Amino acid sequence: MRKILFIFALSIALFSCSDKENNKKIDDLISSKDTLGLQQRKATLQADLERINDALASMNLKKDEALVTVLTLKDTTFNHYLDIQGNVDTKENILVQPEMPGTLTSLNVKAGQRVGRGQILARVDDGGLSQQVASIETQYQLAKTTYERQKNLWNQKIGSEIQFLQAQTQMISLQKQVSQAKAQLAKTLIRAPFSGTIDEVFVERGQVVSASPQGLMRIVNLNNMFVSTSVPETYIGKLKVGTEVDVFLTSLGKTYKGKVRQVGNYINPNNRSFGIEVGVPNPDNLLRPNQVAKLKIIDYTSKQAIVVPTNVVLQDGEDNKFVFVVSNSNGKTGIAKKVLVKTGKSSDNVTEIVSGLSANDVIVTEGVNSIADGMKLNF
C-alpha cells in the first residue's frame, strides 16, 4: 500500500510540475493543427499510463477486497416525526381600548410594568357623570325611605294600597337608574383584563382618547404560550390531544417539550389542512408572540424496530432495495452478502427495516458503494 501511495504521489508531483508546460504545448499543437505532433503526444501519454498500470499489477493489488466500517444491529425504539413550521402565540396579548371616549385624566402604568387582573391602568374624564350618580343616589335614598314608611302604614292597614305601590315603583325605578349610572361611570376606568406585563404605552395623560386600531397600550401574558400551525389532512387520526412535540426555536437555539392541546375540527378547503395548537412551557420567559418555531411531532412509533442509516440502503436495477451484510465473519474480516430488505419509514437519517434483517446482523455502513456481493471485507 505504501508503494502505491508513493507512486501516486510521484505521479502527481511530475504532472503538476509539467502541467502548465504540457498544456501550453498541447494548445500550441491544436492551434497549429499539427496532427503528427498530437499523435506523438497521445502515444507518450498512453505509454505513461501503461507503465503505471504495469507497476500496480506487479504489486499484486487485490481488487476483490475492500476496507469498510460495520455496525451490529439491535432492537430499538423508532419514532417517525412530522416536521412542520409554526408561530408562537398567546391568547393573552391584546391592545387595551377605552370604553368611553374623553380626556385621559390619569395614566397609572408604564412600559415593562407588571399588573394584576382588574388593576386600574388609566382613567378617562367622566364629563360630570359622577355628579349625576350622586344626585340619583340621593333621590333613591329618599324614595327608599318613603317606601319603607308607606310599607309600615300599609301593614297597619293605614293609607291606600295605591300609595304603597307608587312608593315601591318609585324606589325600584331609581335603584335601576343608580345601577345604570354607576355602570356607565365604571367605563371611565380602564382596568387590566388579565395579569401580565405592559409591553407598550401609546398615549400620554391629558390626551383625548377613543377606541382606535392602535389602542392605549399593549398588555401581554407570557405564562400561557402555544404554537399554532396547520397540518395536512392526511394526518387526521394520527395527531391527538396530548401528543408530545419537540418545539425548536430558531432565534433561541433551544428545544422545548410541548404537547398538542387542541386539534381543529375544520378542514381548510384551500390547502386541505387543519389547525392544531401545541402548548409550550415558558419558564424563562424567553418565548414571544410571533416567534418562528419548528415542530417535530411523533406520528408513528415502533417499540422494537430494526433501523439502519438511510444511506446504506441501496437499490438495484430491478428496483429491489438491499443492504450489504457481513457473512462468515472472522474477527476483522468477512464476506459481503447482498440482502434484499423491505423498508418502512425514514426519520433523522435512519430507516426502519420491516423485513430482511434482524437483531445482531452486522451490516456495512461505510464503503457500501465500492463493494459487491461475495467480496472479501476488512474492518
Secondary structure, DSSP 8 states (H G I E B T S, - for coil): -HHHHHHHHHHHHHHHHHHHHHHHHHHHHHHTT-HHHHHHHHHHHHHHHHHHHHHHHHTT--TTEEE-EEEE---EEEEEEEEEEEEEEES-EEEE--SS-EEEEEE---TT-EE-TT-EEEEE--TTHHHHHHHHHHHHHHHHHHHHHHHHHHHTT-S-HHHHHHHHHHHHHHHHHHHHHHHHHHTTEEE-SSSEEEEEE---TT-EE---SS-SEEEE-TTSEEEEEEEEGGGTTT--TT-EEEEEETTTTEEEEEEEEEE-S--BTTTTEEEEEEE---TTS---TT-EEEEEEEEEEEEEEEEEEGGG-EE-TTS-EEEEEEEEEETTEEEEEEEE-EEEEEETTEEEEEES--TT-EEEEESGGG--TT-EEE-
